[in-house]
Structures are given as C-alpha cells and as structure tokens.
Amino acid sequence: MALAPLAGAECNCLWQGSFDQVQGETDLVVSATVLSTRGNSIDLQVDQALRGGRDDEEVRVWLKTGDYCRPEAELFPVGSQWVMALYEITEEVPGGFNPGTPNISYGRIGDYQLSVCGGYWLNRTGDWVTGNLVDAPRWSREVEMTPVMLDLVAAFVRGEVESQALLAASQEDPALRDLMLDTRSFLRYGPEEPETDSPDPDSD
C-alpha cells in the first residue's frame, strides 16, 4: 500500500529541453523495440546502442506510477519502435517498492527510468525518427517535422555532428530529401531495370 497515497498525485517538473538538449545528461541512449509490458514497466530489445549499453541486449524501463515524472506505459505498446534517452536507477527510494504489487514500483537498481520532463523519447519507424528532436515546442510530442534518419541522430549522440544538422534535416523539403536519396541510390546501384513481361514461348 506504500504507493496508494500517490495514486492521485501529479508530477511537477520543469521542461528540460528537446532531445538534443537532454540526451547528453542521461546514462543510456538506445534505438529499441518494445518486447513486453508489465505494470508500469516495459522491456526493450536494443536494436542499436547509440551511447552506453550494447546492441541486442534487453533492458527494463520503469514508467509512470504515483507522482513520478514519467510517461504512461500505455504510450509504448508491444512492437512499437523508439529512440530513448534513459537514466539508470542507482538507489532505492523509500516507499518505492511494495511486495504486494511487484510490477508497480519505482524500479529496481540497475534498471532504467524514462523522464517525461523533456524530449527523452522519439518515435522510430524503421530508419527514420520524429518527435521533440530539436528546437521544438515545450511538452509537444507530435511535432510537425520531416522525419530524420536514425544514422544522423546516432552521429549527433556520438558528437560527430552539431544540433544544427538535426534542425536542418527536420526542416528539409520531403520531396527534395527523397530526390537526394534516389540520386544517392542511382549513383551507387545504377538505374533500376524496368520490369518486362516474359515472352510467351507458345506465341508465334
């Protein structure tokens, strides 16, 4: 019952910034897929470790319960893909665990937590991401932007490009971007062969 008094409580925190501003202070940045959900936690399959951790590992992330400033678990259904900047849980919190409801808690030491107080997560669809990536409105999750390549975000996390590169990519004309990608593909692989119908061997 330790968490019961917090059931109606609300989180109070200041907006810490878009993804480009907050990711550098976190312990783990991953591109991952949700494997399962349980209580206020989700298990992630790490598809690509952008900073910290390793590819192909599984990590548990603890989300909203009580007045913890974290997003609701329902936002991350099984099979959905994300880029997340996570804080490691390094100490126990008084009243944070109730043996009667082990799937609803603050979280275990060695697991991770996801903050709601900034752009700590981005939507991923294959190799593209969207969300509160850079210079976006406070508390906005559905940001109107051109999808940005995951490889560019990874390069930013590694310190290889500046946030201005993310901003430019997010404001790019989608048609121009597609043209550039098609041109890159053409230069690498040559023109696609047009599909032709096979001749009918029985025809004259």
Phi and psi restraints in degrees (value plus and minus 20) as a CYANA .aco file:
   2 ALA   PHI     -79.4   -39.4
   2 ALA   PSI     -53.1   -13.1
   3 LEU   PHI    -110.1   -70.1
   3 LEU   PSI     -29.2    10.8
   4 ALA   PHI     -77.3   -37.3
   4 ALA   PSI     -63.1   -23.1
   5 PRO   PHI     -82.3   -42.3
   5 PRO   PSI     -37.9     2.1
   6 LEU   PHI    -110.6   -70.6
   6 LEU   PSI     -22.3    17.7
   7 ALA   PHI     -77.3   -37.3
   7 ALA   PSI     -56.5   -16.5
   8 GLY   PHI    -119.2   -79.2
   8 GLY   PSI     -15.8    24.2
   9 ALA   PHI     -95.4   -55.4
   9 ALA   PSI     139.5   179.5
  10 GLU   PHI    -141.6  -101.6
  10 GLU   PSI     129.6   169.6
  11 CYS   PHI     -94.5   -54.5
  11 CYS   PSI     121.6   161.6
  12 ASN   PHI    -149.3  -109.3
  12 ASN   PSI      91.0   131.0
  13 CYS   PHI    -170.8  -130.8
  13 CYS   PSI     139.6   179.6
  14 LEU   PHI    -110.9   -70.9
  14 LEU   PSI     126.9   166.9
  15 TRP   PHI     -86.6   -46.6
  15 TRP   PSI     105.7   145.7
  16 GLN   PHI    -114.1   -74.1
  16 GLN   PSI     -31.0     9.0
  17 GLY   PHI     105.2   145.2
  17 GLY   PSI     154.2   194.2
  18 SER   PHI     -92.9   -52.9
  18 SER   PSI     154.6   194.6
  19 PHE   PHI     -72.5   -32.5
  19 PHE   PSI     -63.4   -23.4
  20 ASP   PHI     -82.6   -42.6
  20 ASP   PSI     -45.5    -5.5
  21 GLN   PHI    -108.7   -68.7
  21 GLN   PSI     -50.0   -10.0
  22 VAL   PHI    -119.6   -79.6
  22 VAL   PSI     -44.8    -4.8
  23 GLN   PHI     -83.2   -43.2
  23 GLN   PSI     -50.5   -10.5
  24 GLY   PHI     -86.7   -46.7
  24 GLY   PSI     -39.8     0.2
  25 GLU   PHI    -113.6   -73.6
  25 GLU   PSI     -25.3    14.7
  26 THR   PHI    -109.6   -69.6
  26 THR   PSI     150.0   190.0
  27 ASP   PHI    -112.4   -72.4
  27 ASP   PSI     -43.0    -3.0
  28 LEU   PHI    -169.6  -129.6
  28 LEU   PSI     110.7   150.7
  29 VAL   PHI    -145.1  -105.1
  29 VAL   PSI     102.0   142.0
  30 VAL   PHI    -155.1  -115.1
  30 VAL   PSI     132.6   172.6
  31 SER   PHI    -122.2   -82.2
  31 SER   PSI     101.2   141.2
  32 ALA   PHI    -168.8  -128.8
  32 ALA   PSI     144.9   184.9
  33 THR   PHI    -139.4   -99.4
  33 THR   PSI     118.2   158.2
  34 VAL   PHI     -94.8   -54.8
  34 VAL   PSI     101.2   141.2
  35 LEU   PHI    -108.6   -68.6
  35 LEU   PSI     -61.5   -21.5
  36 SER   PHI    -181.0  -141.0
  36 SER   PSI     142.3   182.3
  37 THR   PHI    -149.2  -109.2
  37 THR   PSI     127.0   167.0
  38 ARG   PHI    -175.1  -135.1
  38 ARG   PSI      98.6   138.6
  39 GLY   PHI      39.2    79.2
  39 GLY   PSI    -147.1  -107.1
  40 ASN   PHI    -123.6   -83.6
  40 ASN   PSI      11.4    51.4
  41 SER   PHI    -148.6  -108.6
  41 SER   PSI     136.9   176.9
  42 ILE   PHI    -150.8  -110.8
  42 ILE   PSI     129.5   169.5
  43 ASP   PHI    -125.5   -85.5
  43 ASP   PSI     110.1   150.1
  44 LEU   PHI    -129.0   -89.0
  44 LEU   PSI     120.6   160.6
  45 GLN   PHI    -116.0   -76.0
  45 GLN   PSI      96.8   136.8
  46 VAL   PHI     -96.4   -56.4
  46 VAL   PSI      93.0   133.0
  47 ASP   PHI    -101.3   -61.3
  47 ASP   PSI     -55.9   -15.9
  48 GLN   PHI    -172.6  -132.6
  48 GLN   PSI     103.4   143.4
  49 ALA   PHI    -104.6   -64.6
  49 ALA   PSI      93.8   133.8
  50 LEU   PHI    -103.5   -63.5
  50 LEU   PSI     -54.2   -14.2
  51 ARG   PHI    -175.5  -135.5
  51 ARG   PSI     107.0   147.0
  52 GLY   PHI      58.2    98.2
  52 GLY   PSI     146.0   186.0
  53 GLY   PHI      44.7    84.7
  53 GLY   PSI    -182.5  -142.5
  54 ARG   PHI    -170.3  -130.3
  54 ARG   PSI     136.0   176.0
  55 ASP   PHI     -81.8   -41.8
  55 ASP   PSI     127.9   167.9
  56 ASP   PHI      54.1    94.1
  56 ASP   PSI     -19.1    20.9
  57 GLU   PHI    -101.9   -61.9
  57 GLU   PSI     143.7   183.7
  58 GLU   PHI    -128.8   -88.8
  58 GLU   PSI     116.9   156.9
  59 VAL   PHI    -150.9  -110.9
  59 VAL   PSI     128.5   168.5
  60 ARG   PHI    -122.8   -82.8
  60 ARG   PSI     113.0   153.0
  61 VAL   PHI    -140.4  -100.4
  61 VAL   PSI     107.7   147.7
  62 TRP   PHI    -117.4   -77.4
  62 TRP   PSI     115.9   155.9
  63 LEU   PHI    -139.7   -99.7
  63 LEU   PSI    -172.7  -132.7
  64 LYS   PHI     -85.0   -45.0
  64 LYS   PSI     112.8   152.8
  65 THR   PHI    -179.3  -139.3
  65 THR   PSI     128.2   168.2
  66 GLY   PHI      35.7    75.7
  66 GLY   PSI    -153.0  -113.0
  67 ASP   PHI    -123.8   -83.8
  67 ASP   PSI      -1.3    38.7
  68 TYR   PHI     -87.4   -47.4
  68 TYR   PSI     114.8   154.8
  69 CYS   PHI    -102.7   -62.7
  69 CYS   PSI      54.3    94.3
  70 ARG   PHI    -159.6  -119.6
  70 ARG   PSI     137.8   177.8
  71 PRO   PHI     -95.2   -55.2
  71 PRO   PSI     141.2   181.2
  72 GLU   PHI     -89.9   -49.9
  72 GLU   PSI     122.5   162.5
  73 ALA   PHI     -81.7   -41.7
  73 ALA   PSI     -48.5    -8.5
  74 GLU   PHI     -84.6   -44.6
  74 GLU   PSI     -35.9     4.1
  75 LEU   PHI     -93.2   -53.2
  75 LEU   PSI     -32.3     7.7
  76 PHE   PHI    -146.1  -106.1
  76 PHE   PSI      53.8    93.8
  77 PRO   PHI     -88.0   -48.0
  77 PRO   PSI     138.1   178.1
  78 VAL   PHI     -77.1   -37.1
  78 VAL   PSI     113.6   153.6
  79 GLY   PHI      73.5   113.5
  79 GLY   PSI     -34.7     5.3
  80 SER   PHI     -94.4   -54.4
  80 SER   PSI     134.9   174.9
  81 GLN   PHI    -137.4   -97.4
  81 GLN   PSI     120.5   160.5
  82 TRP   PHI    -167.8  -127.8
  82 TRP   PSI     138.4   178.4
  83 VAL   PHI    -129.4   -89.4
  83 VAL   PSI     106.3   146.3
  84 MET   PHI    -148.9  -108.9
  84 MET   PSI     119.4   159.4
  85 ALA   PHI    -127.9   -87.9
  85 ALA   PSI      95.4   135.4
  86 LEU   PHI    -138.6   -98.6
  86 LEU   PSI     127.7   167.7
  87 TYR   PHI    -121.1   -81.1
  87 TYR   PSI     115.1   155.1
  88 GLU   PHI     -97.0   -57.0
  88 GLU   PSI     121.5   161.5
  89 ILE   PHI    -104.3   -64.3
  89 ILE   PSI      95.9   135.9
  90 THR   PHI    -133.7   -93.7
  90 THR   PSI     -26.6    13.4
  91 GLU   PHI    -170.7  -130.7
  91 GLU   PSI     135.6   175.6
  92 GLU   PHI     -98.1   -58.1
  92 GLU   PSI     127.3   167.3
  93 VAL   PHI    -130.5   -90.5
  93 VAL   PSI     108.5   148.5
  94 PRO   PHI     -74.2   -34.2
  94 PRO   PSI     107.9   147.9
  95 GLY   PHI      57.1    97.1
  95 GLY   PSI     -12.2    27.8
  96 GLY   PHI    -104.5   -64.5
  96 GLY   PSI     -28.7    11.3
  97 PHE   PHI    -156.8  -116.8
  97 PHE   PSI     111.9   151.9
  98 ASN   PHI    -140.8  -100.8
  98 ASN   PSI      94.6   134.6
  99 PRO   PHI     -75.9   -35.9
  99 PRO   PSI     -44.7    -4.7
 100 GLY   PHI     -94.8   -54.8
 100 GLY   PSI     -41.8    -1.8
 101 THR   PHI    -154.9  -114.9
 101 THR   PSI      48.2    88.2
 102 PRO   PHI     -84.7   -44.7
 102 PRO   PSI     -38.8     1.2
 103 ASN   PHI    -108.1   -68.1
 103 ASN   PSI     -21.3    18.7
 104 ILE   PHI    -146.0  -106.0
 104 ILE   PSI      84.0   124.0
 105 SER   PHI    -181.5  -141.5
 105 SER   PSI     157.8   197.8
 106 TYR   PHI     -85.7   -45.7
 106 TYR   PSI     -55.5   -15.5
 107 GLY   PHI     105.0   145.0
 107 GLY   PSI     140.6   180.6
 108 ARG   PHI    -111.7   -71.7
 108 ARG   PSI     131.0   171.0
 109 ILE   PHI     -79.8   -39.8
 109 ILE   PSI     113.6   153.6
 110 GLY   PHI      76.9   116.9
 110 GLY   PSI     -38.4     1.6
 111 ASP   PHI    -104.6   -64.6
 111 ASP   PSI    -191.4  -151.4
 112 TYR   PHI    -149.5  -109.5
 112 TYR   PSI     140.5   180.5
 113 GLN   PHI    -148.5  -108.5
 113 GLN   PSI     131.0   171.0
 114 LEU   PHI    -135.4   -95.4
 114 LEU   PSI     102.5   142.5
 115 SER   PHI    -103.4   -63.4
 115 SER   PSI     128.8   168.8
 116 VAL   PHI    -117.5   -77.5
 116 VAL   PSI     -21.7    18.3
 117 CYS   PHI    -109.7   -69.7
 117 CYS   PSI       3.8    43.8
 118 GLY   PHI     159.0   199.0
 118 GLY   PSI    -191.6  -151.6
 119 GLY   PHI    -104.5   -64.5
 119 GLY   PSI      40.6    80.6
 120 TYR   PHI    -100.8   -60.8
 120 TYR   PSI     -28.3    11.7
 121 TRP   PHI    -161.4  -121.4
 121 TRP   PSI     128.8   168.8
 122 LEU   PHI    -148.5  -108.5
 122 LEU   PSI     123.9   163.9
 123 ASN   PHI     -91.8   -51.8
 123 ASN   PSI     118.0   158.0
 124 ARG   PHI    -144.5  -104.5
 124 ARG   PSI     113.7   153.7
 125 THR   PHI    -145.8  -105.8
 125 THR   PSI      80.5   120.5
 126 GLY   PHI      44.2    84.2
 126 GLY   PSI    -137.4   -97.4
 127 ASP   PHI    -119.0   -79.0
 127 ASP   PSI      -5.7    34.3
 128 TRP   PHI    -145.7  -105.7
 128 TRP   PSI     126.4   166.4
 129 VAL   PHI    -148.2  -108.2
 129 VAL   PSI     132.2   172.2
 130 THR   PHI    -160.7  -120.7
 130 THR   PSI     145.4   185.4
 131 GLY   PHI     115.1   155.1
 131 GLY   PSI    -182.0  -142.0
 132 ASN   PHI    -101.0   -61.0
 132 ASN   PSI      53.9    93.9
 133 LEU   PHI    -105.0   -65.0
 133 LEU   PSI     -71.1   -31.1
 134 VAL   PHI    -177.9  -137.9
 134 VAL   PSI     113.3   153.3
 135 ASP   PHI      31.6    71.6
 135 ASP   PSI      23.9    63.9
 136 ALA   PHI    -127.6   -87.6
 136 ALA   PSI     140.8   180.8
 137 PRO   PHI     -81.0   -41.0
 137 PRO   PSI     127.6   167.6
 138 ARG   PHI     -80.0   -40.0
 138 ARG   PSI     119.2   159.2
 139 TRP   PHI      45.6    85.6
 139 TRP   PSI     -14.9    25.1
 140 SER   PHI    -106.2   -66.2
 140 SER   PSI     109.1   149.1
 141 ARG   PHI    -126.1   -86.1
 141 ARG   PSI     -52.7   -12.7
 142 GLU   PHI    -120.1   -80.1
 142 GLU   PSI      65.2   105.2
 143 VAL   PHI    -111.7   -71.7
 143 VAL   PSI     114.1   154.1
 144 GLU   PHI     -96.5   -56.5
 144 GLU   PSI      91.4   131.4
 145 MET   PHI    -180.3  -140.3
 145 MET   PSI     143.3   183.3
 146 THR   PHI    -100.2   -60.2
 146 THR   PSI     111.4   151.4
 147 PRO   PHI     -74.4   -34.4
 147 PRO   PSI     122.3   162.3
 148 VAL   PHI    -131.2   -91.2
 148 VAL   PSI     120.9   160.9
 149 MET   PHI     -85.1   -45.1
 149 MET   PSI     116.8   156.8
 150 LEU   PHI     -77.2   -37.2
 150 LEU   PSI     -56.6   -16.6
 151 ASP   PHI     -80.5   -40.5
 151 ASP   PSI     -55.5   -15.5
 152 LEU   PHI     -89.8   -49.8
 152 LEU   PSI     -61.9   -21.9
 153 VAL   PHI     -81.5   -41.5
 153 VAL   PSI     -62.5   -22.5
 154 ALA   PHI     -81.7   -41.7
 154 ALA   PSI     -60.2   -20.2
 155 ALA   PHI     -84.3   -44.3
 155 ALA   PSI     -57.5   -17.5
 156 PHE   PHI     -84.6   -44.6
 156 PHE   PSI     -66.0   -26.0
 157 VAL   PHI     -80.2   -40.2
 157 VAL   PSI     -55.6   -15.6
 158 ARG   PHI     -97.4   -57.4
 158 ARG   PSI     -25.9    14.1
 159 GLY   PHI      63.5   103.5
 159 GLY   PSI      -1.6    38.4
 160 GLU   PHI    -110.6   -70.6
 160 GLU   PSI     -40.8    -0.8
 161 VAL   PHI    -154.7  -114.7
 161 VAL   PSI     139.6   179.6
 162 GLU   PHI    -109.5   -69.5
 162 GLU   PSI     145.8   185.8
 163 SER   PHI     -83.2   -43.2
 163 SER   PSI     -44.2    -4.2
 164 GLN   PHI     -82.9   -42.9
 164 GLN   PSI     -49.7    -9.7
 165 ALA   PHI     -87.4   -47.4
 165 ALA   PSI     -58.8   -18.8
 166 LEU   PHI     -84.6   -44.6
 166 LEU   PSI     -63.7   -23.7
 167 LEU   PHI     -82.8   -42.8
 167 LEU   PSI     -64.7   -24.7
 168 ALA   PHI     -82.0   -42.0
 168 ALA   PSI     -62.7   -22.7
 169 ALA   PHI     -85.7   -45.7
 169 ALA   PSI     -57.0   -17.0
 170 SER   PHI     -92.7   -52.7
 170 SER   PSI     -37.8     2.2
 171 GLN   PHI    -124.9   -84.9
 171 GLN   PSI     -15.7    24.3
 172 GLU   PHI     -86.6   -46.6
 172 GLU   PSI     127.3   167.3
 173 ASP   PHI     -87.8   -47.8
 173 ASP   PSI      99.4   139.4
 174 PRO   PHI     -76.2   -36.2
 174 PRO   PSI     -57.4   -17.4
 175 ALA   PHI     -85.5   -45.5
 175 ALA   PSI     -60.3   -20.3
 176 LEU   PHI     -87.1   -47.1
 176 LEU   PSI     -59.3   -19.3
 177 ARG   PHI     -81.2   -41.2
 177 ARG   PSI     -65.6   -25.6
 178 ASP   PHI     -83.2   -43.2
 178 ASP   PSI     -58.0   -18.0
 179 LEU   PHI     -82.8   -42.8
 179 LEU   PSI     -62.9   -22.9
 180 MET   PHI     -83.3   -43.3
 180 MET   PSI     -60.9   -20.9
 181 LEU   PHI     -86.4   -46.4
 181 LEU   PSI     -59.9   -19.9
 182 ASP   PHI     -84.7   -44.7
 182 ASP   PSI     -59.5   -19.5
 183 THR   PHI     -84.7   -44.7
 183 THR   PSI     -61.8   -21.8
 184 ARG   PHI     -81.1   -41.1
 184 ARG   PSI     -62.7   -22.7
 185 SER   PHI     -84.6   -44.6
 185 SER   PSI     -60.3   -20.3
 186 PHE   PHI     -82.3   -42.3
 186 PHE   PSI     -64.7   -24.7
 187 LEU   PHI     -85.7   -45.7
 187 LEU   PSI     -50.8   -10.8
 188 ARG   PHI    -103.7   -63.7
 188 ARG   PSI     -62.2   -22.2
 189 TYR   PHI    -134.0   -94.0
 189 TYR   PSI     -30.1     9.9
 190 GLY   PHI      64.1   104.1
 190 GLY   PSI     157.0   197.0
 191 PRO   PHI     -89.3   -49.3
 191 PRO   PSI     127.4   167.4
 192 GLU   PHI     -91.8   -51.8
 192 GLU   PSI     118.8   158.8
 193 GLU   PHI     -93.4   -53.4
 193 GLU   PSI     109.3   149.3
 194 PRO   PHI     -87.0   -47.0
 194 PRO   PSI     124.6   164.6
 195 GLU   PHI     -95.0   -55.0
 195 GLU   PSI     113.4   153.4
 196 THR   PHI    -147.6  -107.6
 196 THR   PSI     129.2   169.2
 197 ASP   PHI     -93.6   -53.6
 197 ASP   PSI     115.7   155.7
 198 SER   PHI     -88.8   -48.8
 198 SER   PSI     118.8   158.8
 199 PRO   PHI     -85.1   -45.1
 199 PRO   PSI     124.3   164.3
 200 ASP   PHI     -97.7   -57.7
 200 ASP   PSI      95.7   135.7
 201 PRO   PHI     -82.2   -42.2
 201 PRO   PSI     -39.7     0.3
 202 ASP   PHI    -110.4   -70.4
 202 ASP   PSI     -25.2    14.8
 203 SER   PHI    -103.0   -63.0
 203 SER   PSI     137.5   177.5
